[in-house]
């Protein structure tokens, strides 16, 4: 096998490149979800995605993209261009790049004809081109469409061609491609497992400042930050020979992060702030009411669908400024709630909004947060929504922690 220029260590990793093909992708007419799915899937078998190239339906550009990918990656996965139309010529370009002429596969042609017969249609002549593969290529049957996938090898590197439709791409990758790649390449890599911790309440630069030493000193897991609306994602990626070993490495990395920013970490992976806040409301048994004088109902819209009807007592959306404390007291008095969540905004200097957030229980316990938010109304509303949900979540979390700490030991 030729040396991969990306491998510069004594324990080389297997690297891949994804080449997504389609003018609709280059022009922004269609969002490419295949690359992200493929990247996550490859990581599960220890293959790192080094490059992602998007190229339009142009023969010369596709040829350059595929040749470049094969020159720098162990695995190239191309998506798109396997259909029967004139602008579907991925198999033809692959044949040129591999210097492997296309050959008719009679069994594959019979299979495609059979698909049309089952659907009650007569196969058009142009579908016949889908039964051709580069010489030496291996077909990957596609039970969800008429575009067969295939893979081929050159100089010890593997090129996989998949349809561009995610409905077809994802199961083909999961059911056929990953097992084949794992068998061929897993010994060089091991597993890569990801975990995401979600932080809110402070900005990305502040998170980076608090975690800088951990990020710099941690090599396994690798730790990085990603800013998203309303949250900062702390991403941990561990490499190991088994899921159990990777889990231990991730736990160690997570413990270091929690020691620094633990009170601000509201969830993991796909968890949401609203979802975790609602989970704690349900665990507490509180009947919640929401009073909203700032976000135009977005707080209730996020929480209401996640709570059973008995635990959501409704709320008000107000146009006139009122203090959040007064709103919380009205919710407890007039809506039959045990727990009130209120947010209110008041115009301040230079267009900024003084934002008040209140959480109150019927017996007088609660939490308060006062913020000075600036920016366009949409941004202010989004930040106020996040901080309102965070105030509710952190109050219920602390209350749950206190109850657990005070619980008597089981006999």
N, C-alpha and C positions, 0 to 999 in steps of 0.2 A: 504494500500500500504506500502511496506517496505520502510524504510528510505534510501534515496540515500546518500551514503557516500560523494558525491561531494557537497551536499547542506549543507552549514555551516552558512547561514544567516537567519534572521527572514523572509526574503522574498525570498524563495528558487527559483532557476531557474531550468528549465527543461534541462537536459543534454542528449546528444546522443553520440553514438559511431557508426562509420562506419566500417564494416568488409568487405573488398574487397577480393574476393576469386578467385584464379587462379594461377597456377604455372607460367604462362607466365608473370604475374605481378611481382612475387617474383624474377624471373630470369632476369627481365629488358627487356624482349622481346616485351613488350607492355606497353605504358604509360597509367597510370591510371588517366583518366579525371573524372571518376564518383565521386570520393571523394570530389574533389573541387566543383563540381556542387551541390552535396548534401549539403555540408557545407554552401554554399551561400544560397541555398533554405531554409534550416532549420532556418538560421538567420532571414529570412523574417517573420517567425512566432514566433520568440522569443525563439527558441531552440538553445542552445549552443552546438557546437561539442567539446567534451572533449577529445576524443581519435579517432585515425584512425589506424586500424590494417589491415595489408595485410598478407594473409596466402595462402600457396599453396594448391593444390588438394590432401590433406592428411587427412584421416578421423580423426585420433587422434588429429592432430594440429587444425583442424577446430573445433572439439568438445571443446578443451581447449579455443580457441579464442572466441567462442560464449558464453560459460559459463562465462568466465571472463568478457565479455562485459555486459552480463545480471546482473552480480553482482555489477556493478558500474555505470550503465547508465539507465535512464528511458526509452530510445528508442534505439534499435539496428537496424540498417539498413544494411543488407548483400546484396552484389551484386555478381552474378556469380554462376555457378554450378547448374542451373535449366534446362539444356538441356537434351537430351535423351541418351547421350553416357555413357559409363562405368565410366568415370571420373567425371560425373556430379552427385554428391550425396549430394548436400546441403540440399534438403528436407529430406533425410534420417538422416543426422546428426542433423538437427533441431528437427526432431521427437524424437531422442534419448535425446537431451538436454532438451527438454520440457517434456519428459516422456509421449509423446502423440503418440501412434502408427499411422502409415499411414493408411488412409482409402480412398478407391476408390470413386471418385465423378462422378457418371454417367452423370450428365449434363455437366461436364467439359470434360469428354471423348467424348461425342457427339459433343461438340464444336470443339475440336481438330480434330476429324475425318472430320467434316465439312470444316475446313480450308484446309485440304489436298484435299478434293473433289473439292473445288472451284479452286484450283490450278491445278487440273487435275492429281494429284498424288495419289498413294495408300499409306496409312499410314504404316510405318514400325512397327513391333511389339514393338520395344524399345521405341517408342513414347508414348506407353500406360502408362509408369511410370510417365509421366508428369500430368496425371489425378489424382494422389494421393496427398493428403494433410495430415499434422498432424491432429489428432483428435482435433476438436474445432477450427481449422484454418479457415480463411476467404479468399476466392479466390479474387484476383484482376485481372479482365479480361485484357488480353494483345492483343489488336487488331493488333499489328504490328509483332507478332511472335507466335510460338507455345509453348513458355515457359510461362505458367501462373505464375504470381506473387501471393504472399499470405502474410497474416499477422496473428499473433497469440499473445495471451496475457498470461503472467505468473506472478503471484504475483504483479499484477498492473503495470507491465512493458510490453512494446510492442516490438515484434520482427517482422521486415518486411523483406521479401526475394524478391529481384528483379533480373531480368536478368542482365547479365554483359554487354550487348551490349548497348552503350550509346543511339543509335537510339531508343531503346525500354525503357531503364531506365529513361531517362529524362522526356518524356511525362507521363509515369506512375507515376513518383514522383509528377509532377506538377498537373496532372489531378485527381489522386486518393489518393495518400499517404498524401500529405500535407493537403488537406481538412480534412481527417480523423484525422491526428495528431493535427491539429489546434483545432478541436472540442473537443478533449480529453485533450490536454495539454496547450492550449493557456492561460487559466486563471492564470497559474502559472508563465508565463513569460512576455507576452506582445510582442511588436515588437522590433527587432533589425535591425537598418538601418545603412548601411555603406556609407561612402564618402571617396574618395581618392583625396588628393591634391598632385600634382606632382611638384617636385623641381629639378632644375638643376643649374649648375654654381659653386657649392661647394660640398664637399664630405659629406658622411654620418656622420662622426664624428663632422664636423662643424655644420650640421643641428641639430644633437643631442645636441651640446653645446648651440645653440641658443634657442632650444625648451625644454631644460631639465626641467625647472621649470613648464612649462605648462603641459608637459607629467606627471610629478609627482603629480601635484595638481588636474588634471582633472580626475574625476571618471565617469562622464556621460556627454559627450562622453568619452570613453576610447581612448587614442591616442597612436599610436605606429609608428615606422619607419620600412621601408623595402627597402633595397638597390636593385636596378635593373640596368641593363646596361644603362648608360646615364642619369639616373634619380634616385631621392630618393622619395619614396612614403610615404606620411604622411597619415596614415589611421586613420579615426575617426569612432567609432562605438557607436551609441546612442541607449539606451533602453527606450522605452516609450509605452504608451497605445494606441497611434494613430500615423499615418504617419505624421500628422501635428505637433504634439508635438515633435516627433523625428527630424523633419526638423528644428524646432526652436533650439533644442539643438545643432544640427550640425552647424547651422548658427553661434551660439554663439562660439562654438569651433573653427570654421573656422576664425572668426574675430580675435580671440586671436593669431592664427597662422599667419594670414596675417600681423598683426601688427609687427611681428618679422621678417618674411622672405618673405613678400609679393612680392617684386620685383623679387624674384627668382621662384615664383610659376607660371608655364606656363600653367597649365591645371588641369582638374578634371577627375576623374574616367577613362573612356576609351579614353579620348582625347590624341593625340600625339603631340609632339613638331612640327613635320613637318606639321601635319594637321592644327594646330593653326597658324603657320607661313603662310601657304598658304591661310588660311581664311583671314588674315590681308592683304596679297598681293591683294586678290580679292577685299576687301573692299576699299583699297586705289586706285585701278585702275591703279597702276604702271605696266609697262611692264618690267619684270624681266629677267636679264641675269646672268648666273653663270659662274665664272672662277675658275677652280679647279686645283691647283698645289700641292695637298696633298692627297686627299681622293679617287683618281682614279674614279671620277665620281659619288660617292655616294651621294653627296649633290644634284646634279641635278636629280639623280634617285629617291630620296625621294620626291622632290618637283614637278617635271614635271607631274606625273600622277594626281596631285591634282589641277592643274591649267588649266583653259581653254586655248586653243591654242593661242589666241591673246595676252595673258598676259605672255607667256613664250617665250622669244626670242632666246632660245638656250644657247650655251656656249661652252667653250673650256676645254679640259683636257690636262694639260701640264706636260711634264716630266722634263723640265729644270726649275730650280728655277728662279722665277721672283717676285718682290715685289707685295704684294697684292694691294697696292695703284695703281701701274702701271696697273695691270690686271683690276682693277675696271674701270680705265679711258679708257682702250681699249674697254671694254664691252659697255660703254656709247657711245663711238665714232664710233665703228664698227658694233655693233649688233642692233642698233636702240632701245636701252633700256632706260627706265626712271629711273630704279633702278638696280644697280649692286651689286652682292654679290661675293666676292672673298676670297679665302683661299690659302695660300702658306706656304710651309715648307722649312726650311734651316737647314742642319746638324749643330749641336753644339757640345759642349764638352761632353765627356763620353756617346756618342751615343744619346744624347737628341736632340730634334727637336724644333727649334725656329719657332713658328707658328704665322703667321700674318692673321688676318681676317679683311676685310673691307666691309662696307656697304656704298654705295654712290648713291646720287640722282643726276639728271642732273643739278640741281641748287646749288650743292655744299654741301648740308647737308649730314650727315651720322654718322657712328659710327665706332670705331676702337677697336680691341682687340689684344693684343700680349701675347702669352703664351709660356711657356717652358715645353714641354711635353716629358716624357720619357717612356720607356717600349718597348715591341715588336711592330713591325710595325702595326700589326692588332689592338692593343690596342690604339696606337697613332692615327691611322686613325679613330677609333670609337669615341675617345674623341674629335678629331678635328671636326668630323661631328657634334656631339652634340653641341659644342660651336659655330660652324658656324651658325647652325640653331637658336640657342639661341640668338646670336647677331642680326640676322635678325628679329626674333620675338620681342625682347625687343625694338629695334629701331622703328619698326612699331607700337608697343603698345604705346610707349611714344609719338609718333607722333599723333596717334589717340586720346590719352588722352588730348594732348595739343589742338587739334582741337575742341574736345568736350567742354573743359573748356573755350575756346575762343568764342564758338558759342553764338549768341545773344539769349535771352530768347524768347520763342514763345509768340506771342500776344494772 
